[in-house]
Amino acid sequence: DIQMTQSPSSLSASVGDRVTITCRASQGISNYLAWFQQKPGKAPKSLIYAASSLQSGVPSKFSGSGSGTDFTLTISSLQPEDFATYYCQQYNNYPPTFGPGTKVDIK
Amino acid sequence: EVQLVESGGGLVKPGGSLRLSCAASGFIFSNYIMNWVRQAPGKGLEWLSSISTGSNYIFYADSVKGRFTISRDNAKNSLYLQMNSLRADDTAVYYCTRGLGSSGWYGDYWGQGTLVTVSS
């Protein structure tokens, strides 16, 4: 199975900060990488697919980049509604696997 | 509007069975691969199973292979997960997702989830 790692596992940031989360795959997955946001008690919400394509309805403050094994999710200006846990997922190889998550909370 | 609504969760004893359902609306259900994903309390996300549009291609995670069965009824716009031989570590919120891409393993829409608790 492809192992997905994320760093950091948690971070504290202020409103207006630029935040970057990294996701690494244990082997190359081309650009078959998605990002999800999950708030407490809620279902995950899709943000980005194909490493850099914004899901419909997702604000442009979210962006993704990368290919192969290394990927990033950037939030350009953190807002109160962005405090959540973020997960990456590879869907290139069976079985599809998720990263352990990065919790973003308020500094 | 795409909607996925799971049901069927609850408390079950170890070794017991449960059948989850996912009612889909707002899109042409028969055109999409569908998935089940779960999340144990306080833990991360785990993909469990996917089913192709015509039920020809079915995949399972090793953790549930031989115990869980995914199925769909395109006439009823519904997805199912039959769970047998349940164990304590199957306790989780179970989500259905609509799949995109050639594999369908990327879920662009998720239901609200249904909680399954396995305990004596």
Chai-1 contact restraints between the chains, C-beta under 6 A:
chainA,res_idxA,chainB,res_idxB,connection_type,confidence,min_distance_angstrom,max_distance_angstrom,comment,restraint_id
A,A34,B,Y106,contact,1.0,0.0,6.0,A-B,restraint_1
A,A43,B,Y95,contact,1.0,0.0,6.0,A-B,restraint_2
A,A43,B,W110,contact,1.0,0.0,6.0,A-B,restraint_3
A,A43,B,Q112,contact,1.0,0.0,6.0,A-B,restraint_4
A,A43,B,G113,contact,1.0,0.0,6.0,A-B,restraint_5
A,P44,B,W110,contact,1.0,0.0,6.0,A-B,restraint_6
A,S46,B,D108,contact,1.0,0.0,6.0,A-B,restraint_7
A,Y49,B,Y106,contact,1.0,0.0,6.0,A-B,restraint_8
A,Y87,B,L45,contact,1.0,0.0,6.0,A-B,restraint_9
A,Y91,B,S103,contact,1.0,0.0,6.0,A-B,restraint_10
A,Y91,B,W105,contact,1.0,0.0,6.0,A-B,restraint_11
A,Y91,B,Y106,contact,1.0,0.0,6.0,A-B,restraint_12
A,P95,B,W47,contact,1.0,0.0,6.0,A-B,restraint_13
A,P95,B,A61,contact,1.0,0.0,6.0,A-B,restraint_14
A,P96,B,W47,contact,1.0,0.0,6.0,A-B,restraint_15
A,P96,B,W105,contact,1.0,0.0,6.0,A-B,restraint_16
A,F98,B,G44,contact,1.0,0.0,6.0,A-B,restraint_17
A,F98,B,L45,contact,1.0,0.0,6.0,A-B,restraint_18
A,P100,B,G44,contact,1.0,0.0,6.0,A-B,restraint_19
A,G101,B,G44,contact,1.0,0.0,6.0,A-B,restraint_20
